[in-house]
Amino acid sequence: MEDLEKHCGEKIDIGNLYRSLRRMEKIGWVNSNWEKGNIGPNKRKYEITIKGKSMLKEAFISLKRTHSLINHFFNGYKKVFGKE
């Protein structure tokens, strides 16, 4: 959870995270299996599927294009109106 918070830049709602993972599993983007832990209860392990990797790649390409368009807009704005 600490790593997840560090990578996302904000605190993660664990309930929303698991609901999202269950929805992604229903869609076919991830699979999960129960693994027996050495100490404590069994744990559910999630793994991204080929379909999930494909969706992630498409999202990356779309967001990269959006990022480029936003930067283009900011640069144009600065040319017309000066610095922020």
C-alpha positions as a Markdown table, in Angstrom:
| # | Residue | x | y | z |
|---|---|---|---|---|
| 1 | Met | 0.0 | 0.0 | 0.0 |
| 2 | Glu | 2.9 | 2.4 | 0.7 |
| 3 | Asp | 4.3 | 1.8 | -2.8 |
| 4 | Leu | 0.9 | 2.3 | -4.3 |
| 5 | Glu | 0.5 | 5.6 | -2.5 |
| 6 | Lys | 4.0 | 6.7 | -3.5 |
| 7 | His | 3.4 | 5.9 | -7.2 |
| 8 | Cys | -0.1 | 7.5 | -7.3 |
| 9 | Gly | 0.8 | 10.6 | -5.4 |
| 10 | Glu | -2.1 | 10.4 | -3.0 |
| 11 | Lys | -3.7 | 8.1 | -0.4 |
| 12 | Ile | -5.6 | 5.2 | -2.0 |
| 13 | Asp | -9.1 | 4.1 | -0.8 |
| 14 | Ile | -8.5 | 0.4 | -0.4 |
| 15 | Gly | -12.3 | -0.4 | -0.8 |
| 16 | Asn | -12.4 | 1.4 | -4.2 |
| 17 | Leu | -9.2 | -0.3 | -5.2 |
| 18 | Tyr | -10.6 | -3.8 | -4.7 |
| 19 | Arg | -14.0 | -2.9 | -6.3 |
| 20 | Ser | -12.0 | -1.6 | -9.3 |
| 21 | Leu | -10.0 | -4.8 | -9.4 |
| 22 | Arg | -13.1 | -6.9 | -9.3 |
| 23 | Arg | -14.6 | -4.9 | -12.2 |
| 24 | Met | -11.4 | -5.3 | -14.2 |
| 25 | Glu | -11.5 | -9.0 | -13.6 |
| 26 | Lys | -15.1 | -9.2 | -14.9 |
| 27 | Ile | -14.0 | -7.4 | -18.0 |
| 28 | Gly | -11.0 | -9.6 | -18.5 |
| 29 | Trp | -8.2 | -7.1 | -17.9 |
| 30 | Val | -6.9 | -9.0 | -14.8 |
| 31 | Asn | -7.0 | -12.5 | -13.3 |
| 32 | Ser | -6.8 | -13.3 | -9.7 |
| 33 | Asn | -5.9 | -16.4 | -7.7 |
| 34 | Trp | -5.8 | -17.1 | -4.0 |
| 35 | Glu | -2.4 | -17.9 | -2.6 |
| 36 | Lys | -1.7 | -19.5 | 0.7 |
| 37 | Gly | 0.4 | -17.2 | 2.9 |
| 38 | Asn | 3.2 | -18.4 | 5.1 |
| 39 | Ile | 1.8 | -16.3 | 7.9 |
| 40 | Gly | -1.7 | -15.0 | 8.2 |
| 41 | Pro | -4.7 | -15.5 | 5.9 |
| 42 | Asn | -4.6 | -16.4 | 2.3 |
| 43 | Lys | -4.1 | -13.5 | -0.1 |
| 44 | Arg | -5.6 | -12.8 | -3.5 |
| 45 | Lys | -3.0 | -12.1 | -6.2 |
| 46 | Tyr | -3.9 | -10.1 | -9.3 |
| 47 | Glu | -2.2 | -10.4 | -12.6 |
| 48 | Ile | -2.7 | -8.3 | -15.8 |
| 49 | Thr | -4.0 | -10.3 | -18.8 |
| 50 | Ile | -3.1 | -9.9 | -22.4 |
| 51 | Lys | -6.4 | -8.1 | -22.9 |
| 52 | Gly | -5.5 | -5.8 | -20.0 |
| 53 | Lys | -2.1 | -5.1 | -21.4 |
| 54 | Ser | -3.7 | -4.2 | -24.8 |
| 55 | Met | -6.2 | -1.8 | -23.1 |
| 56 | Leu | -3.3 | -0.3 | -21.0 |
| 57 | Lys | -1.3 | 0.3 | -24.2 |
| 58 | Glu | -4.3 | 2.0 | -25.9 |
| 59 | Ala | -4.9 | 4.2 | -22.8 |
| 60 | Phe | -1.2 | 5.2 | -22.8 |
| 61 | Ile | -1.3 | 6.2 | -26.5 |
| 62 | Ser | -4.5 | 8.2 | -26.0 |
| 63 | Leu | -3.2 | 9.9 | -22.9 |
| 64 | Lys | 0.1 | 10.7 | -24.6 |
| 65 | Arg | -1.8 | 12.3 | -27.5 |
| 66 | Thr | -3.9 | 14.3 | -25.1 |
| 67 | His | -0.8 | 15.4 | -23.2 |
| 68 | Ser | 0.7 | 16.6 | -26.5 |
| 69 | Leu | -2.5 | 18.5 | -27.3 |
| 70 | Ile | -2.6 | 20.1 | -23.9 |
| 71 | Asn | 1.1 | 21.2 | -24.2 |
| 72 | His | 0.3 | 22.6 | -27.6 |
| 73 | Phe | -2.5 | 24.6 | -26.2 |
| 74 | Phe | -0.4 | 25.9 | -23.3 |
| 75 | Asn | 2.4 | 27.0 | -25.6 |
| 76 | Gly | -0.1 | 28.8 | -27.9 |
| 77 | Tyr | -1.7 | 30.5 | -24.9 |
| 78 | Lys | 1.7 | 31.7 | -23.6 |
| 79 | Lys | 2.5 | 33.1 | -27.1 |
| 80 | Val | -0.8 | 35.1 | -27.2 |
| 81 | Phe | -1.2 | 36.1 | -23.5 |
| 82 | Gly | 2.4 | 35.9 | -22.2 |
| 83 | Lys | 3.4 | 33.9 | -19.1 |
| 84 | Glu | 0.7 | 32.5 | -16.9 |
